[in-house]
Amino acid sequence: MATAMRIVLGLLTFVTLGMIIGALVQLAYIRKLEDTYGTEPTLRGLRGIQHGVNPLAKGISHLAYDKEAVILRLGYVKPEVVSWSPRIIVFHNFLSTEECDYLRGIAKPRLKVSTVVDAKTGKGMKSDVRTSSGTFLSPDERSYPIIQAIEKRISVYSQVPVQNGELIQVLRYQKSELYRPHHDYFADQFNIKAGGQRIATMLMYLSDNVEGGETYFPMAGSNECSCGGKTVKGLCVKPTKGSAVLFWSMGLDGESDPNSLHGGCEVLSGEKWSATKWMRERAIS
């Protein structure tokens, strides 16, 4: 009788241990599926964006939709229409802290004195109209994952194809430097041969702790605002790290909009860093 009881207890113990092991294996399998298909990594990736971490650079895998959410910073980018004529939209939290620092880091070693377009020749020339330093990203850098993410984000929020965009230009304005009011659309025929006229601009701010340096739209309304410490009429957008301004150089009638006149106000203290993406009517050949 005792032997029979021991056999029964042994079998029960064996079955119980088998059930426990089976449950653990099942849980491990479910966990593996979650990691493979992006449930937990996606949450980590989205939290990372909030704290300035680009999950694309960390090798985190996601579902296709989750990758799109990360690239577009869904839930973080907040659009604000600030003018209808000219058309101007401010995108708060458009770039992560890491993306801002990344753009500054790759541009800083090769900054050169900025130029303006000569309307007669279409070539760049030095001018006191623009007293910053800058550089364009290279075509090779355009294939970097972080740059691809930023360019896709610009394309989606502007609704202009990536291939219609010029190379990103990174600019640094130091104390007393500025960019006097101007239009982004071309006044010459040379520059519109490849891609047509410029239709829109995405201006992204890459630094904080700047006094002055506002982006000034003198034709946007009649309110007063501060531009480099001076009170002016129009609209002034304060440079805030991670934010971006989208404005249109072309009106709804398909013609260049003279009201898109804008400038960079004088920097009073600190350094103003920005990145500019100009967009054309068609793909740039």
C-alpha positions in Angstrom: 0.0 0.0 0.0 2.8 2.4 1.0 4.6 1.6 -2.3 1.5 2.4 -4.3 1.1 5.7 -2.5 4.7 6.6 -3.2 4.2 5.8 -6.9 1.1 8.0 -7.1 2.8 10.9 -5.3 5.8 10.6 -7.6 3.5 10.7 -10.7 1.7 13.7 -9.3 4.9 15.5 -8.6 6.2 14.7 -12.1 3.0 16.0 -13.7 3.0 19.1 -11.6 6.7 19.9 -12.5 5.9 19.3 -16.1 3.0 21.7 -16.0 5.2 24.4 -14.4 8.0 23.9 -16.9 5.5 24.0 -19.7 4.0 27.3 -18.5 7.4 28.8 -18.1 8.4 27.8 -21.7 5.1 29.2 -23.0 5.7 32.5 -21.2 9.2 32.7 -22.6 7.9 32.0 -26.1 5.2 34.8 -25.7 7.9 37.2 -24.4 10.1 36.3 -27.4 7.2 37.1 -29.8 6.6 40.5 -28.1 10.3 41.4 -28.5 10.3 40.2 -32.1 7.2 42.1 -33.1 7.8 45.3 -31.2 5.4 45.5 -28.3 7.9 46.4 -25.6 10.7 47.8 -27.8 8.2 50.2 -29.3 7.3 51.5 -25.9 11.0 51.9 -25.1 11.6 53.6 -28.5 8.8 56.1 -28.0 9.9 56.8 -24.4 13.4 57.2 -25.8 12.3 59.9 -28.3 10.8 61.8 -25.4 14.2 61.8 -23.7 16.1 62.6 -26.9 17.1 59.0 -27.8 16.7 58.0 -31.5 15.7 54.3 -31.4 16.8 53.9 -35.0 20.4 54.4 -33.9 20.0 51.8 -31.1 19.1 49.0 -33.4 15.6 48.4 -31.9 13.2 46.5 -34.1 9.6 47.5 -34.6 6.6 46.7 -36.7 6.4 48.8 -39.9 3.8 51.0 -38.3 5.8 51.4 -35.2 8.8 52.4 -37.2 6.7 55.1 -38.9 5.5 56.3 -35.5 9.0 56.7 -34.3 10.3 58.3 -37.4 7.3 60.8 -37.5 7.5 61.3 -33.7 3.7 60.8 -33.5 2.3 62.1 -30.2 5.2 64.5 -29.8 5.1 66.8 -32.8 2.5 69.5 -32.2 1.5 71.7 -35.2 0.4 75.2 -34.6 -0.9 77.4 -37.5 0.4 80.9 -36.8 -0.5 82.6 -40.1 -2.6 81.9 -43.1 -1.1 84.7 -45.2 1.7 83.9 -45.6 1.1 80.3 -44.7 3.2 79.5 -41.6 3.0 76.5 -39.3 5.2 76.0 -36.2 5.9 72.3 -35.3 6.7 72.0 -31.6 9.0 69.0 -30.7 9.7 68.4 -34.4 13.3 67.1 -33.7 14.6 65.2 -30.7 17.5 66.5 -28.6 19.7 63.8 -30.1 18.8 64.8 -33.7 19.6 68.5 -33.0 22.9 67.6 -31.5 23.7 65.2 -34.3 23.1 67.8 -37.0 25.3 70.3 -35.1 28.0 67.8 -34.6 28.4 66.8 -38.2 28.3 70.4 -39.4 30.5 72.2 -37.0 33.9 71.0 -38.3 33.2 72.4 -41.8 31.3 75.6 -41.3 32.1 78.4 -43.8 30.9 82.0 -44.1 27.4 81.9 -45.6 26.6 83.3 -49.0 23.5 84.6 -50.8 22.4 83.8 -54.4 23.6 86.2 -57.1 20.4 86.9 -59.1 22.5 87.4 -62.3 24.7 84.3 -62.2 22.8 82.0 -59.7 26.1 81.5 -57.8 26.7 82.1 -54.1 28.4 85.3 -53.0 29.3 86.9 -49.7 27.0 89.6 -48.4 26.3 91.7 -45.3 22.7 90.6 -45.8 23.6 87.3 -44.3 26.3 87.1 -41.6 26.2 83.5 -40.5 28.3 80.4 -41.0 27.0 77.2 -42.5 27.4 74.1 -44.5 25.3 71.7 -46.6 25.1 68.0 -45.7 26.6 65.8 -48.4 24.6 63.4 -50.7 26.3 60.5 -48.8 25.1 61.9 -45.5 21.6 61.9 -46.8 21.7 58.1 -46.6 22.4 58.1 -42.9 19.5 56.6 -40.9 19.0 59.7 -38.7 19.1 62.1 -41.7 16.7 59.8 -43.6 14.3 59.9 -40.6 14.4 63.7 -40.5 13.9 64.0 -44.3 10.9 61.7 -44.2 9.4 63.6 -41.4 9.8 66.8 -43.3 8.2 65.3 -46.3 5.2 63.9 -44.4 4.4 67.1 -42.5 4.9 69.3 -45.5 3.3 66.9 -48.0 6.2 67.5 -50.4 8.1 64.4 -51.7 11.6 63.8 -50.4 13.1 63.9 -53.9 11.8 67.5 -54.2 14.0 68.6 -51.3 17.4 70.3 -51.5 20.3 69.1 -49.3 19.8 70.2 -45.7 21.9 73.3 -44.8 23.0 73.7 -41.2 23.6 77.3 -40.0 25.2 79.0 -37.0 24.5 82.6 -36.0 26.8 84.1 -33.3 26.3 87.3 -31.4 25.4 90.3 -33.7 24.9 88.0 -36.7 21.6 88.1 -38.7 19.9 87.4 -42.0 18.1 90.5 -43.3 14.5 90.0 -44.7 14.5 88.2 -48.1 12.5 85.7 -50.1 13.4 82.0 -50.5 12.1 81.8 -54.0 14.5 82.5 -56.8 14.7 85.7 -58.9 17.0 84.1 -61.5 16.5 81.5 -64.2 19.7 79.6 -63.5 18.5 78.0 -60.2 15.1 76.9 -61.4 16.5 74.6 -64.1 16.8 71.7 -61.7 13.6 71.1 -59.7 11.8 74.3 -60.6 11.0 77.1 -58.2 11.3 76.8 -54.4 7.8 76.4 -52.9 8.3 75.8 -49.2 10.9 75.9 -46.4 11.2 73.9 -43.3 13.4 75.8 -40.8 14.5 73.7 -37.7 16.0 75.1 -34.6 18.9 73.2 -33.1 19.9 75.1 -30.0 18.5 76.7 -26.8 19.5 79.6 -24.6 19.5 82.1 -27.4 18.6 85.7 -26.9 17.3 87.3 -30.1 17.6 85.3 -33.3 13.9 85.2 -33.9 12.6 84.3 -37.4 10.8 87.4 -38.5 7.9 87.7 -41.0 7.2 91.4 -41.5 4.2 90.8 -43.8 2.4 88.4 -41.4 -0.2 90.5 -39.7 0.1 93.9 -38.0 0.8 92.8 -34.4 4.0 93.8 -32.7 6.8 91.4 -31.7 10.4 91.4 -30.5 13.1 91.0 -33.2 16.6 91.1 -31.9 15.6 93.3 -29.0 13.6 95.7 -31.2 9.9 96.0 -31.4 8.6 95.5 -34.9 5.3 94.9 -36.7 4.7 91.4 -38.0 5.2 87.9 -36.7 8.3 86.7 -34.8 9.0 83.0 -34.0 11.4 82.5 -31.1 14.1 79.8 -31.8 13.4 76.8 -29.5 15.5 73.7 -29.7 13.6 70.9 -31.5 10.9 73.2 -33.0 10.5 73.9 -36.7 8.8 76.4 -38.9 7.2 75.5 -42.2 6.4 78.4 -44.4 5.3 78.5 -48.1 7.0 80.7 -50.7 4.2 79.8 -53.2 0.6 80.8 -52.8 -2.4 78.7 -53.5 -2.6 80.2 -56.9 0.7 78.6 -57.8 2.5 82.0 -57.9 5.4 83.1 -55.7 4.1 84.8 -52.6 5.7 88.1 -51.8 4.2 88.0 -48.3 6.6 85.1 -47.5 9.3 87.7 -46.9 11.3 86.7 -43.8 14.6 87.2 -42.0 16.7 86.1 -39.1 16.8 88.7 -36.3 20.1 89.7 -34.7 21.4 87.3 -32.1 22.0 89.2 -28.8 23.6 86.4 -26.8 24.4 82.7 -27.2 24.5 80.8 -30.5 21.6 80.2 -32.7 21.9 76.9 -34.7 19.3 76.0 -37.3 18.9 73.6 -40.2 17.0 74.5 -43.4 15.3 72.3 -46.0 14.2 74.0 -49.1 11.6 72.2 -51.3 11.0 72.6 -55.0 8.1 72.2 -57.4 9.4 68.9 -58.7 12.1 66.3 -58.2 15.6 67.7 -58.3 17.6 66.0 -61.0 
